[in-house]
Structure formats: structure tokens, C-alpha cells
Amino acid sequence: MLTPDFLFSLANPAAVLGWALLVLAPRWRGTRAVVLSGALPLVLAATYAVLIAAHYLGPHGGEGGFQSLDAVAALFRDRWALLAGWVHYLCFDMWTGAWETRDAQLRGLPHWLLVPCLLLTFMFGPVGLLLYFGVRGRYPVPHPAA
């Protein structure tokens, strides 16, 4: 039977694999196929959609909400909703890391400068994105010769 713990044990390693590919093999065709194409983030997005639907259609569907911090806390008391929230983070952070990687490659930003941004995006989402925007400003997109 599928449980939140079992699905968590699948989602986390999948995300860690995606991040390892971005950091260690950003130009490998497997990384392009699995992460940079959006495939892994889209699998996480589909998983999120199923989990959130299961929560709202389940016995705890009427609990919690987004109108106050207490309502959000009540929402996440349901383990299915908590798992959905975690997969939401995994999905959007991975999407952001893949975008950072594609954008850095387009700009010719050295990978060693991207790695700290990716690691911070993996661990602290918006902090990594903030750092990336600070770094990318020094590397404009090259314009093709006219």
C-alpha cells in the first residue's frame, strides 16, 4: 500500500539524483534528458497534483487552508498534505536549478561559479536564486554576430 513515508522515500532520492546531475554532470546528455528537459520536475509536478487531489478528496480535505498561519499549520497536520508540500518544494527548487543551469550555459558562466548557487537553491531555494541573479549579471547573453 502506498503511504506518505514510502512516497517520500522515492521522491527525495529522485530529487537528490537530479541535483547531483546538475552539479556534477551538467552537460551530460543524461542530465539534459532527465533534468534540463524538465522531465524530472514535471514528474514531481504530476506527483504533487495527485497528492494534493488525494488530500482534498480525502477525510482531511476540509482541514486547514492558506488564510492564516494557523490554517497552514492545520493543513500540514495531514501527512498527505505535508508530503504534497514537500514535493512542491522539490519540484520548484529543481525547476529553478535546471533553469539556472540552462541560463548559465547560455551566458558562458563558468560552472564553478554556478555550483554554490545550485547548492544554495537545493538547500535554501530563494537564497540560491538570489545569489544566481547576483552572479549572472556579470555574464550577459552573447548576441550573434550580425
N, C-alpha and C positions, 0 to 999 in steps of 0.2 A: 504494500500500500504506500502511496506517496504521502510523505509527511513534510512539513516545513524543514525539519532538520536534514532530511535526505536531499531535498532540492537545494538547500543551502550548500550541502557538501558537493553538489555538482556545479553550481553557479560560481562559487568562489574560485576553485581551481581553473575553471574556464577563463575567468577574468584575469587571474594571475598569469596564465599562459599567454593571453593576448598582450598584457603589459610586458612580459618578458620578450615577446617577439618585437614589440615596438622599440624596446631599449637595446636589445642585443642583435637583432637582425632586421633593421628597418627597411632594407632594400631587397630582402629575400622575397622570391615570388610567393612563398607560402604566407608570409606576412601580408603581402599585397592582397592575396586571395581571401585570407581569413579576417584580417583586422582592417586594413586600409580600404578595402572594398566596402566596408560597412557590414559585412556578413555577421560577425560576432556581435557587434552592438545591436543589430536587428534581431538576432536570436534572443538576446537579453530583453529587447523591447517586447517581443512576442510573449516571452515568459512573463514579463511584467503584466501585460494585458490579460493573460489568462489568470494570473494570481489575483489581480485587483478585481476582476469579474467574479472570481470564486469567492472573494471576501464579501463583496456587496450582495451576492446571491446567497451567501451562507448565513448561518444563525447569528453572526455578529455584524451583519451588514448595516444595521441601523445605529451601531455604536460609533461614537467619535465623529470627527469631521475636521474642517480646516478653519472654522470661525474663531477659534481661540487656542492658546497653547494647551489648555486643559482638554479641549476637544481632540487635538492632535495626539496627546498622551493617551486618551481613551481609545482612539483609533488603533494605536500601535500596541495596545494590550492584547489584541488578537494576533497570534503568531503568524497567520497567513498574511495579514496586512503588514506586519513587521517585515516578513520576508519580501513582500512586494516592494516595500520602501527600500530595502537593501538592494534589491535587483535594479530598482530605479537608479540608485546611486551608481551601481556597477555599470549600467547601460550608458548613462550620460557622461560619466567620467571617461569611460572607454571611447565613446564617440569624440569627446573633446581631445583626448590623447591622440587618436587617429587623425583628427583634423590638424592638430599641432604638427604632427609628423609630416603630413602631406604638404602643409603650408611651409614648413621649414625646408623641405626638399625643393619646393618650387623656388624659394628665395636663395637657396645655396647656403643656408645657415649650417655651420658645422655641427655634426651630430653630438659632439661632446658638449656643446652649449645647450642642446635640446634635452639631454638626459636629465639634468636637475629639474627642468620644467616638467618632464614626464613623471619623474618620481614624486614631485610635489602634487601634480594633478592626480596621480594614483592615490596618494595618501590624504591629501587635503583639498582636492578638487579645485575650487576657485583660486586658491593661493598659487597653484601651479599655472593656471590660466593667466593670472595677473603677472607672474614672472615671465611667462612666454611673451605676453604683449610687450613687456619691457625690453626683452631681448630682440624680438622680431623687428622692432622699429629701426634697428641699425642695419637691417638687411632688406632693402626694398626689392620688390618683384622686378626681375630684369625684363626690360622691354625688347622685343625682337627688333633687329635692325630693319630700318625702313628701306 
